[in-house]
Amino acid sequence: MMWGLGYGGWGGLGWMGPVFMLAFWALVITGGVFLVRYLVRQGRVGDRQESALEILKRRYARGEIEKEEFEAKRKDLT
């Protein structure tokens, strides 16, 4: 009587065939979940862009630029 692909019907791998198949599909599903999560996060980041004035205010608050430079750039932006 022939079993088709080999011992146990798994291409000669015996009981390891189903284990490898299960591991393969677990990796495929896990990869898909991570891909979807990555794409969703990328979409959220692009939803709200910080305005130039907000960036300027943040830089002034951190002390990266002086008041004169802040006022000049704010005047240019408005």
N, C-alpha and C positions, 0 to 999 in steps of 0.2 A: 504494500500500500504506500503510495507516494503522498508526501505532505506538501508538495508544491515548491516552495522556496528553500526548503531544507529542514533541519531539525526544529521542530516546533512551529514551523511556518514563518520564521522571522529571519530568513537568510543566513542561517547557521550561527546566529548569535545566542540562541537559546533564550533564557529569561532576560538577557541584557537588552534585547531588541525593544521590548516595550518601555524599559527604563530610559533608553536613549530617545525614543519617540516622545515620551512624556517630558524629558528635559528639553528637547528641541522646542516643543510647543510652549512650554513655560517661558523659555527665552524669547520666543516670538511675541507672546502676549505681554511680557514685561517690557520688552522694547517698544511695543505699540503704546503702552500706557505712558512710558517716559516721553515718547515722541509727542503725544497729544498734550501732556502737561507742559512741555517745552513750548509748543506752538501757542497754547493758551496764554502762557506768561509773556511771550513776545507780543501778542496782541494787546495785552493790558499795558505794557510799557509804552506802546505807540499811541495809546488813546489820549493821553494828556501830555502836551508839550509845555515845558516851562517857558514863559515869555521872557524876552530880553530884559525887560524892566525888573522882573523877579530875580533873574540871575544877577543883575547889577546891584540890586538891594542886598542880596545875600553876600556878594563880594565886599560891599561896603561894611556890612555888619561884621564880617570876619576880619576886617582891617586890611584887606588886600589892596584897597585903593583909598586915596585920600578924599576929603570932602570936596575939594575943587574939581578933581577928576570925576567924582560921582555926579556933581551938579552939571558939569559940562556934558557928560554922556547922557544923563537923564533928559537934558534939554534937547539933545540930538534925537532921542527916541520918541519924545512927545511932540 
